[in-house]
Amino acid sequence: MQTKPMAKPSKLSHYRRGQAQMVDVSAKRATRREAEASAFVVLSPRVVKALPRNPKGNPLEIARFAGIAAAKRTSELIPMCHNVPLSHIDVHTRLCKNGVAITARAATTAVTGVEMEALVAASVAALTVYDMCKALDKGIEIRDVVLERKSGGKSGAYLRRKK
């Protein structure tokens, strides 16, 4: 994917004359838009080892379902977020030696993007891993919830720089 620098907005789009507002997108053209977000859940070796035997079910699969369901409800959770008709949402979870890596991808053909839907999916999937494993360790950490990439729309492509 070709990445161009995104134009820096001159002001916050959800703030006008001292008040929060939902941005009017009615004049925008519908285009294909995609976004990918990620999160990481830090688990102790004891929790990683116990994951396959969780009495509540497979935490990684339940987290995947939770992320998908959450993405569909993003506009109900984030007050100024538009209700976006999702064409696709998928959440992948991968067990690592020190935790769970989560990737969420969302797509639409609409007048506004799906960055928030991807971020909500990754966040809720991570929270679900916590919920499924908290009986073993309350010190589980959720880290690095970030937008990895986006494409489409007036601002064009974005690709997160690797550290």
Contacts in CASP RR format, 6 or more apart in sequence:
PFRMAT RR
TARGET T0000
AUTHOR 0000-0000-0000
METHOD contacts of the structure
MODEL  1
MQTKPMAKPSKLSHYRRGQAQMVDVSAKRATRREAEASAFVVLSPRVVKA
LPRNPKGNPLEIARFAGIAAAKRTSELIPMCHNVPLSHIDVHTRLCKNGV
AITARAATTAVTGVEMEALVAASVAALTVYDMCKALDKGIEIRDVVLERK
SGGKSGAYLRRKK
1 149 0 8 1.000
1 151 0 8 1.000
1 157 0 8 1.000
1 159 0 8 1.000
2 157 0 8 1.000
3 157 0 8 1.000
3 158 0 8 1.000
3 159 0 8 1.000
4 156 0 8 1.000
4 157 0 8 1.000
6 155 0 8 1.000
6 156 0 8 1.000
6 158 0 8 1.000
7 155 0 8 1.000
13 23 0 8 1.000
14 20 0 8 1.000
14 21 0 8 1.000
14 22 0 8 1.000
14 23 0 8 1.000
14 80 0 8 1.000
15 21 0 8 1.000
20 79 0 8 1.000
20 80 0 8 1.000
21 80 0 8 1.000
22 80 0 8 1.000
22 82 0 8 1.000
23 80 0 8 1.000
23 82 0 8 1.000
23 112 0 8 1.000
25 82 0 8 1.000
25 111 0 8 1.000
25 112 0 8 1.000
26 111 0 8 1.000
28 111 0 8 1.000
28 112 0 8 1.000
28 154 0 8 1.000
29 111 0 8 1.000
30 109 0 8 1.000
30 110 0 8 1.000
30 111 0 8 1.000
31 109 0 8 1.000
31 110 0 8 1.000
31 111 0 8 1.000
31 152 0 8 1.000
31 153 0 8 1.000
32 107 0 8 1.000
32 108 0 8 1.000
32 109 0 8 1.000
32 151 0 8 1.000
32 152 0 8 1.000
33 107 0 8 1.000
33 108 0 8 1.000
33 109 0 8 1.000
33 110 0 8 1.000
33 112 0 8 1.000
33 113 0 8 1.000
33 114 0 8 1.000
33 150 0 8 1.000
33 151 0 8 1.000
33 152 0 8 1.000
33 153 0 8 1.000
34 105 0 8 1.000
34 106 0 8 1.000
34 107 0 8 1.000
34 114 0 8 1.000
34 149 0 8 1.000
34 150 0 8 1.000
34 151 0 8 1.000
34 152 0 8 1.000
35 105 0 8 1.000
35 106 0 8 1.000
35 107 0 8 1.000
35 113 0 8 1.000
35 114 0 8 1.000
35 115 0 8 1.000
35 117 0 8 1.000
35 118 0 8 1.000
35 119 0 8 1.000
35 147 0 8 1.000
35 149 0 8 1.000
35 150 0 8 1.000
35 151 0 8 1.000
36 103 0 8 1.000
36 104 0 8 1.000
36 105 0 8 1.000
36 106 0 8 1.000
36 118 0 8 1.000
36 147 0 8 1.000
36 148 0 8 1.000
36 149 0 8 1.000
36 150 0 8 1.000
37 103 0 8 1.000
37 104 0 8 1.000
37 115 0 8 1.000
37 118 0 8 1.000
37 119 0 8 1.000
37 121 0 8 1.000
37 122 0 8 1.000
37 145 0 8 1.000
37 146 0 8 1.000
37 147 0 8 1.000
37 148 0 8 1.000
38 101 0 8 1.000
38 102 0 8 1.000
38 103 0 8 1.000
38 104 0 8 1.000
38 122 0 8 1.000
38 144 0 8 1.000
38 145 0 8 1.000
38 146 0 8 1.000
38 148 0 8 1.000
39 102 0 8 1.000
39 122 0 8 1.000
39 123 0 8 1.000
39 125 0 8 1.000
39 126 0 8 1.000
39 142 0 8 1.000
39 143 0 8 1.000
39 144 0 8 1.000
39 145 0 8 1.000
39 146 0 8 1.000
40 99 0 8 1.000
40 100 0 8 1.000
40 101 0 8 1.000
40 102 0 8 1.000
40 126 0 8 1.000
40 142 0 8 1.000
40 143 0 8 1.000
40 144 0 8 1.000
41 99 0 8 1.000
41 100 0 8 1.000
41 102 0 8 1.000
41 126 0 8 1.000
41 129 0 8 1.000
41 130 0 8 1.000
41 140 0 8 1.000
41 141 0 8 1.000
41 142 0 8 1.000
41 143 0 8 1.000
42 98 0 8 1.000
42 99 0 8 1.000
42 140 0 8 1.000
42 141 0 8 1.000
42 142 0 8 1.000
42 143 0 8 1.000
43 51 0 8 1.000
43 98 0 8 1.000
43 99 0 8 1.000
43 100 0 8 1.000
43 129 0 8 1.000
43 133 0 8 1.000
43 137 0 8 1.000
43 140 0 8 1.000
44 136 0 8 1.000
44 137 0 8 1.000
44 140 0 8 1.000
45 97 0 8 1.000
45 98 0 8 1.000
46 136 0 8 1.000
46 137 0 8 1.000
47 99 0 8 1.000
47 133 0 8 1.000
47 136 0 8 1.000
47 137 0 8 1.000
47 140 0 8 1.000
48 95 0 8 1.000
48 97 0 8 1.000
48 98 0 8 1.000
48 99 0 8 1.000
50 133 0 8 1.000
50 136 0 8 1.000
51 59 0 8 1.000
51 60 0 8 1.000
51 95 0 8 1.000
51 133 0 8 1.000
52 58 0 8 1.000
54 132 0 8 1.000
54 133 0 8 1.000
56 62 0 8 1.000
56 132 0 8 1.000
57 132 0 8 1.000
59 100 0 8 1.000
59 128 0 8 1.000
59 129 0 8 1.000
59 132 0 8 1.000
59 133 0 8 1.000
60 93 0 8 1.000
60 95 0 8 1.000
60 100 0 8 1.000
60 129 0 8 1.000
61 93 0 8 1.000
62 128 0 8 1.000
62 132 0 8 1.000
63 91 0 8 1.000
63 93 0 8 1.000
63 100 0 8 1.000
63 102 0 8 1.000
63 125 0 8 1.000
63 126 0 8 1.000
63 128 0 8 1.000
63 129 0 8 1.000
63 132 0 8 1.000
64 91 0 8 1.000
64 92 0 8 1.000
64 93 0 8 1.000
64 125 0 8 1.000
66 124 0 8 1.000
66 125 0 8 1.000
66 127 0 8 1.000
66 128 0 8 1.000
67 89 0 8 1.000
67 91 0 8 1.000
67 104 0 8 1.000
67 120 0 8 1.000
67 121 0 8 1.000
67 122 0 8 1.000
67 124 0 8 1.000
67 125 0 8 1.000
67 128 0 8 1.000
68 89 0 8 1.000
68 90 0 8 1.000
68 91 0 8 1.000
68 121 0 8 1.000
69 124 0 8 1.000
70 77 0 8 1.000
70 120 0 8 1.000
70 121 0 8 1.000
70 123 0 8 1.000
70 124 0 8 1.000
70 125 0 8 1.000
71 86 0 8 1.000
71 89 0 8 1.000
71 91 0 8 1.000
71 104 0 8 1.000
71 106 0 8 1.000
71 117 0 8 1.000
71 118 0 8 1.000
71 120 0 8 1.000
71 121 0 8 1.000
72 86 0 8 1.000
72 89 0 8 1.000
72 117 0 8 1.000
73 120 0 8 1.000
74 81 0 8 1.000
74 84 0 8 1.000
74 116 0 8 1.000
74 117 0 8 1.000
74 120 0 8 1.000
75 81 0 8 1.000
75 82 0 8 1.000
75 83 0 8 1.000
75 84 0 8 1.000
77 120 0 8 1.000
78 116 0 8 1.000
78 120 0 8 1.000
81 116 0 8 1.000
82 112 0 8 1.000
84 108 0 8 1.000
84 110 0 8 1.000
84 112 0 8 1.000
84 113 0 8 1.000
84 114 0 8 1.000
84 117 0 8 1.000
85 108 0 8 1.000
85 110 0 8 1.000
86 106 0 8 1.000
86 107 0 8 1.000
86 108 0 8 1.000
86 114 0 8 1.000
86 117 0 8 1.000
87 107 0 8 1.000
87 108 0 8 1.000
87 109 0 8 1.000
88 105 0 8 1.000
88 106 0 8 1.000
88 107 0 8 1.000
88 108 0 8 1.000
89 104 0 8 1.000
89 105 0 8 1.000
89 106 0 8 1.000
89 107 0 8 1.000
89 117 0 8 1.000
89 118 0 8 1.000
89 121 0 8 1.000
90 104 0 8 1.000
90 105 0 8 1.000
91 102 0 8 1.000
91 103 0 8 1.000
91 104 0 8 1.000
91 105 0 8 1.000
91 121 0 8 1.000
91 122 0 8 1.000
91 125 0 8 1.000
92 102 0 8 1.000
92 103 0 8 1.000
92 104 0 8 1.000
93 100 0 8 1.000
93 101 0 8 1.000
93 102 0 8 1.000
93 125 0 8 1.000
93 129 0 8 1.000
94 100 0 8 1.000
94 101 0 8 1.000
94 102 0 8 1.000
94 103 0 8 1.000
100 126 0 8 1.000
100 129 0 8 1.000
102 122 0 8 1.000
102 125 0 8 1.000
102 126 0 8 1.000
102 129 0 8 1.000
103 122 0 8 1.000
103 148 0 8 1.000
104 118 0 8 1.000
104 119 0 8 1.000
104 121 0 8 1.000
104 122 0 8 1.000
104 125 0 8 1.000
105 118 0 8 1.000
106 114 0 8 1.000
106 117 0 8 1.000
106 118 0 8 1.000
106 121 0 8 1.000
107 114 0 8 1.000
108 114 0 8 1.000
113 150 0 8 1.000
113 152 0 8 1.000
113 153 0 8 1.000
114 150 0 8 1.000
115 147 0 8 1.000
115 150 0 8 1.000
118 147 0 8 1.000
119 145 0 8 1.000
119 147 0 8 1.000
122 145 0 8 1.000
123 142 0 8 1.000
123 145 0 8 1.000
126 142 0 8 1.000
126 145 0 8 1.000
127 142 0 8 1.000
129 140 0 8 1.000
130 140 0 8 1.000
130 142 0 8 1.000
133 140 0 8 1.000
134 140 0 8 1.000
146 160 0 8 1.000
147 158 0 8 1.000
147 160 0 8 1.000
148 159 0 8 1.000
148 160 0 8 1.000
149 157 0 8 1.000
149 158 0 8 1.000
149 159 0 8 1.000
149 160 0 8 1.000
150 156 0 8 1.000
150 157 0 8 1.000
150 158 0 8 1.000
151 157 0 8 1.000
151 158 0 8 1.000
END
